[in-house]
């Protein structure tokens, strides 16, 4: 007896047919409350992130005013500012959507989930790049013998 379905295909069930953002009623009340309760915390995180960016920009300004040159530390702080601004943009999007959700706008649920997904995707990209750069730095140090000099002593 031949089967007409693919055994490697995911199961077809009615509870998996729609995503939670498409149908607000599919999200459990507890999950919805958690998303609504996140709004004030996201607002605080946005403010804290903005403060860190302002302090970092001030630090770079002071560093440049003292020496009129860019050091590796200054470049690292500038890179941190750029990454922080990317995270801040997503957090502001998340803040707006979670505030709307808190006020009862069920259509904001999709935006909250999308903002969370974007946040985690950006975090994954940043961690992957940082890990790759660190691996290159370690490989360079080993290849040049910089960290193996203790063996020659």
DADASUL-V619612 format. One record per helix or strand. SS is the DSSP state (@ for helix, = for strand). FROM is the first residue (numbers start at 0). LEN is the number of residues. Records with the same first field share a line. If there is no record, write none. Layout:
BEGIN
SS = FROM-LEN / FROM-LEN
END
This chain:
BEGIN
@ = 13-3 / 23-3 / 28-39 / 71-31 / 107-36 / 148-4
END
